[in-house]
Amino acid sequence: MNGRFLLDTNIVIAIFANDPAVRQSLTGANEVFVPSIVLGELYYGAYKSTHADANMAKIDDFAGSCSVLTCDTDTSRHYGKIKNAVRLKGRPIPENDIWIAAISKQYALTLVSRDDHFLEVGDLITVAW
């Protein structure tokens, strides 16, 4: 599997859990990126966990080894378009996932996620590992 991929939170969690399917898929990827929004979700999970310091250290190490993509004005345009489109369909998706989808579309990346609601976003290329 070749290509350029953007990882959703559930995929990063699978990496932390040493999920063999995700590990195998990563070996065939040309480029892998992580949205800053995913890091925020991971840090939130760490802060509310019983092992906050250890979990934050794991995220810090992971973030330091990744290409992290942040939001800018172009991302915001994609966000607005996506949010309006899912609103018109009557099929809203979680707010953070709209931002993740916007980054994926902005950089023409395949979004790797195990969440089906991303299918509501038109012209978003997704794959589940």
N, C-alpha and C positions, 0 to 999 in steps of 0.2 A: 504494500500500500504506500504509494508516494503521494506527496502533496503538502499543502500548507494548512495547518490546523490551529484552531483556537479551542482551548480546553475550558469546559464548564466546571463548576465547583464539584459536582459529583464525580467527575473523572479525576480531578486532583485528589479527592478523598480516596478513590480507588487506587491511585498511585501510592498514596501513603499506606494503604492496606496491602500493597504488593499484589494487586489483582493481576493474575497471569495474562488475561486477555488484553488488558490495557498495556501492560509492559511489552507484550509481543507487538501490538499495534504501533507503539511508539518507536520501535526499532526500524520500522519501515517508513517513518515520516521524514520528509525533507526538512520542514521547518515547523516548529511548535511554539505557540505564543500563549500567554495567559493574560486575560484582562485584569486591570487593577480592581475591578468590581469583585472578581472571584477572590482575590486576596483579601478584600474587605470582608466577604462572607466567611472566609476561613478564619480570619482573626476574630470575628464575632463569635464563631463557634468555639475558638480557643478560650476567649475570655469567659465564656459561660460554662466551660468544662471544669472538671475536678482536677485536671492536670494542666492548668493554664500555662505555666511557665514552660513546661516541656513541649506542649503543643505549639506555643508561639515560637519557640526555638526551631521546631521542625519547619514551620511556615517560613521563618526568616531564611533558613538554609535553602529551602525550595525557591523562594522568591529571588535569592541571590544567584541562582543558577538558571533563571528563566529570562526570556525576552518578554517583558511586561509592556502591554499596550494600555495607554491612558486615553481619556476622553478629551476631545477638543471641539471646536465649532462644527467641523464636519460630522463628527460623531453625533452631536446634538441634532443636526438636521436629520440624520438617519433615525435617531430616537423618535423625533416628532412624527416622522412619516410612519414608522412602525406602530407607534402607540395609537395614532389616529386610525390606521388600517385595522388593527385588532379591535378597536372600539367600534368601528363601523360594522364589523363582522359579528359583534356581540360576543367575542371570544377573548376577553382580556387575559393577559399573562402577567406573572409577577414583575413588578417594577424593575428590579435588578436584572431580570432576564431580558427586558427590553434593551437595557444598556449593553448587555453582552451581545445580543443579536445585532445591535447597531455597530459595534466594533467589528463583528464578524463581516457584516456587509461592507463597511467602510474599507476594509483591507482585503476584501474578496477571499476570505478564509473559510474553510470548512469548519463548522462548529461541531465539536465532539461533545455530546451530552446524552444522558439517559432519560432526559425529560421530554415527553411527547408534546408538551404544549408549544415547543419551538416550531412544530409543524404548522402552527397558525400564522407564522410570519412568512409572507409571500417572498419567493425567490431567495430564501435562505437555504443554503446547502448544509445539511446536517448528516451526521453519522453517529451511530451508537456503538461504542466499543465494549 
